[in-house]
């Protein structure tokens, strides 16, 4: 009878130890997910900055190209303030602006995606930690229930043999 109580106590202790180990593992998993969220958020910011830098370079290079076009027209003795040369310059500037806008938009999209993914990872981290805590409580409760069942059985057997 007391052997069963002892084994029940050992089982209860093992259940608690397993619950603590599991809770620590899910806690670590939640920390990793949270770190991944921080990294993803940072990656989104870096992608946006990179795209904005590319857009700035495209604008500068585009302005240099427009200047070269003006020089070429002027070198040929063509006025750039009317007619076809003016249309060519306007189309070039419009094309440059479109490229710059698209590049900036790609950067914004990358940033938004990074922030959203970071939010999802953070939520997953929160849920993982919550699950770990629930498992801890559940495992301790199961171990305690099992141990109390062992004590109840021991008490019943003791009463049976004493009567």
The 8 nearest C-alpha neighbors of each residue, nearest first, counted from 0:
[[1, 3, 2, 153, 4, 156, 157, 152],
 [2, 0, 4, 3, 5, 153, 6, 150],
 [1, 3, 5, 0, 4, 6, 7, 153],
 [2, 4, 6, 0, 1, 5, 7, 149],
 [5, 3, 1, 7, 2, 6, 149, 150],
 [4, 6, 2, 8, 3, 7, 1, 9],
 [7, 5, 9, 3, 8, 4, 10, 2],
 [6, 8, 4, 10, 146, 5, 9, 149],
 [7, 9, 11, 5, 10, 6, 4, 12],
 [10, 8, 6, 12, 11, 7, 13, 5],
 [11, 9, 7, 13, 8, 12, 14, 6],
 [10, 12, 142, 8, 14, 9, 13, 146],
 [13, 11, 9, 15, 14, 10, 16, 8],
 [14, 12, 16, 10, 15, 11, 17, 9],
 [13, 15, 11, 17, 12, 142, 16, 10],
 [14, 16, 18, 12, 13, 17, 139, 19],
 [17, 15, 13, 19, 18, 14, 12, 20],
 [18, 16, 20, 14, 15, 19, 13, 21],
 [17, 19, 135, 15, 21, 16, 20, 138],
 [18, 20, 22, 16, 21, 17, 23, 15],
 [21, 19, 17, 23, 22, 18, 16, 24],
 [20, 22, 24, 18, 19, 23, 17, 25],
 [21, 23, 131, 19, 25, 24, 20, 135],
 [22, 24, 26, 20, 21, 25, 19, 27],
 [25, 23, 21, 27, 26, 22, 28, 20],
 [26, 24, 28, 131, 22, 27, 23, 128],
 [25, 27, 23, 29, 24, 28, 128, 22],
 [28, 26, 30, 24, 29, 25, 23, 31],
 [27, 29, 25, 31, 26, 30, 24, 32],
 [28, 30, 124, 26, 32, 27, 31, 127],
 [31, 29, 27, 33, 28, 32, 34, 26],
 [32, 30, 34, 28, 33, 29, 35, 27],
 [33, 31, 35, 29, 124, 34, 30, 120],
 [32, 34, 36, 30, 121, 31, 35, 124],
 [35, 33, 31, 37, 36, 32, 30, 38],
 [34, 36, 32, 38, 33, 37, 39, 31],
 [35, 37, 117, 33, 39, 120, 34, 38],
 [38, 36, 34, 40, 35, 39, 41, 33],
 [37, 39, 35, 41, 36, 40, 42, 34],
 [40, 38, 42, 36, 41, 113, 37, 117],
 [41, 39, 113, 114, 37, 43, 38, 42],
 [40, 42, 38, 44, 43, 39, 45, 37],
 [43, 41, 39, 45, 44, 40, 46, 38],
 [44, 42, 110, 113, 46, 40, 41, 45],
 [45, 43, 41, 47, 42, 110, 46, 48],
 [44, 46, 42, 48, 47, 43, 49, 41],
 [47, 45, 49, 43, 44, 48, 106, 42],
 [46, 48, 106, 50, 44, 45, 49, 110],
 [49, 47, 51, 45, 50, 46, 52, 44],
 [48, 50, 46, 52, 47, 51, 45, 53],
 [49, 51, 106, 53, 47, 52, 48, 103],
 [50, 52, 54, 48, 53, 103, 49, 55],
 [51, 53, 55, 49, 54, 50, 48, 56],
 [54, 52, 50, 56, 51, 55, 57, 49],
 [53, 55, 99, 51, 57, 52, 56, 102],
 [54, 56, 52, 58, 57, 53, 51, 59],
 [57, 55, 59, 53, 58, 54, 60, 52],
 [58, 56, 54, 60, 55, 59, 61, 53],
 [57, 59, 61, 55, 56, 60, 62, 54],
 [60, 58, 56, 62, 61, 57, 55, 63],
 [61, 59, 63, 57, 62, 58, 56, 64],
 [62, 60, 64, 58, 63, 59, 57, 95],
 [63, 61, 65, 59, 64, 60, 58, 66],
 [62, 64, 66, 60, 61, 65, 67, 59],
 [63, 65, 61, 67, 66, 62, 60, 68],
 [66, 64, 68, 62, 67, 63, 61, 69],
 [67, 65, 63, 69, 64, 68, 62, 70],
 [66, 68, 64, 70, 65, 69, 71, 63],
 [69, 67, 65, 71, 70, 66, 72, 64],
 [70, 68, 66, 72, 67, 71, 73, 65],
 [69, 71, 67, 73, 68, 72, 74, 66],
 [72, 70, 74, 68, 69, 73, 67, 75],
 [71, 73, 77, 69, 75, 74, 70, 68],
 [72, 74, 76, 70, 75, 77, 71, 69],
 [75, 73, 71, 76, 72, 70, 77, 69],
 [74, 76, 72, 73, 77, 71, 70, 78],
 [75, 77, 73, 74, 72, 78, 71, 79],
 [76, 78, 72, 73, 75, 79, 74, 84],
 [79, 77, 80, 73, 76, 81, 72, 84],
 [80, 78, 84, 85, 81, 77, 69, 72],
 [79, 81, 85, 78, 82, 84, 86, 77],
 [82, 80, 85, 79, 84, 78, 83, 86],
 [81, 83, 85, 84, 86, 80, 79, 78],
 [82, 84, 86, 85, 87, 81, 79, 88],
 [85, 83, 87, 79, 86, 82, 88, 81],
 [84, 86, 81, 88, 79, 83, 87, 80],
 [87, 85, 83, 89, 84, 88, 90, 82],
 [86, 88, 84, 90, 85, 89, 83, 91],
 [87, 89, 91, 85, 86, 90, 92, 84],
 [90, 88, 92, 86, 91, 87, 93, 85],
 [91, 89, 93, 87, 92, 88, 94, 86],
 [90, 92, 88, 94, 89, 93, 87, 95],
 [91, 93, 95, 89, 94, 90, 96, 88],
 [92, 94, 90, 96, 95, 91, 89, 97],
 [95, 93, 97, 91, 92, 96, 90, 98],
 [94, 96, 92, 98, 93, 97, 61, 99],
 [95, 97, 99, 93, 94, 98, 100, 92],
 [98, 96, 94, 100, 95, 99, 101, 93],
 [99, 97, 95, 101, 96, 100, 102, 94],
 [98, 100, 54, 96, 102, 97, 101, 103],
 [101, 99, 97, 103, 102, 98, 96, 104],
 [102, 100, 104, 98, 103, 99, 97, 105],
 [101, 103, 105, 99, 104, 100, 54, 50],
 [102, 104, 106, 100, 105, 51, 101, 50],
 [105, 103, 101, 107, 106, 102, 100, 108],
 [106, 104, 108, 102, 103, 107, 109, 101],
 [105, 107, 47, 50, 103, 109, 104, 108],
 [106, 108, 104, 110, 109, 105, 47, 111],
 [107, 109, 105, 111, 110, 106, 112, 104],
 [110, 108, 106, 112, 107, 43, 111, 46],
 [109, 111, 43, 113, 107, 108, 112, 44],
 [112, 110, 108, 114, 113, 109, 107, 115],
 [111, 113, 115, 109, 110, 114, 116, 108],
 [112, 114, 43, 110, 40, 116, 111, 39],
 [113, 115, 117, 40, 111, 112, 116, 118],
 [116, 114, 118, 112, 117, 113, 111, 119],
 [117, 115, 119, 113, 118, 114, 112, 120],
 [118, 116, 36, 114, 120, 115, 119, 40],
 [119, 117, 115, 121, 116, 120, 122, 114],
 [118, 120, 122, 116, 121, 117, 123, 115],
 [119, 121, 123, 117, 36, 122, 118, 32],
 [122, 120, 124, 118, 33, 123, 119, 36],
 [123, 121, 125, 119, 124, 120, 118, 126],
 [122, 124, 120, 126, 121, 125, 127, 119],
 [125, 123, 29, 121, 127, 32, 122, 126],
 [124, 126, 122, 128, 123, 127, 129, 121],
 [127, 125, 129, 123, 128, 124, 130, 122],
 [128, 126, 130, 124, 129, 125, 29, 123],
 [129, 127, 131, 125, 26, 130, 126, 29],
 [128, 130, 126, 132, 131, 127, 125, 133],
 [129, 131, 133, 127, 128, 132, 126, 134],
 [132, 130, 22, 128, 134, 25, 129, 133],
 [133, 131, 135, 129, 134, 130, 22, 128],
 [132, 134, 130, 136, 135, 131, 137, 129],
 [133, 135, 137, 131, 132, 136, 138, 130],
 [136, 134, 18, 132, 138, 133, 137, 22],
 [135, 137, 133, 139, 134, 138, 140, 132],
 [136, 138, 134, 140, 135, 139, 133, 141],
 [139, 137, 141, 135, 140, 18, 136, 134],
 [138, 140, 142, 136, 15, 141, 137, 143],
 [139, 141, 143, 137, 138, 142, 144, 136],
 [142, 140, 144, 138, 143, 139, 137, 145],
 [141, 143, 11, 139, 145, 14, 140, 144],
 [144, 142, 146, 140, 145, 141, 147, 139],
 [145, 143, 141, 147, 146, 142, 140, 148],
 [144, 146, 148, 142, 143, 147, 141, 149],
 [145, 147, 149, 143, 7, 148, 144, 11],
 [148, 146, 150, 144, 149, 145, 143, 151],
 [147, 149, 151, 145, 146, 150, 144, 152],
 [148, 150, 146, 152, 147, 151, 7, 4],
 [151, 149, 147, 153, 148, 152, 154, 4],
 [150, 152, 148, 154, 153, 149, 147, 155],
 [153, 151, 155, 149, 154, 150, 156, 148],
 [154, 152, 150, 156, 151, 155, 0, 157],
 [153, 155, 157, 151, 152, 156, 158, 150],
 [156, 154, 152, 158, 157, 153, 159, 151],
 [157, 155, 159, 153, 158, 154, 152, 160],
 [158, 156, 154, 160, 155, 159, 153, 161],
 [157, 159, 161, 155, 156, 160, 154, 162],
 [160, 158, 156, 157, 162, 161, 155, 154],
 [161, 159, 157, 158, 162, 156, 155, 154],
 [160, 162, 158, 159, 157, 156, 155, 154],
 [161, 159, 160, 158, 157, 156, 155, 154]]
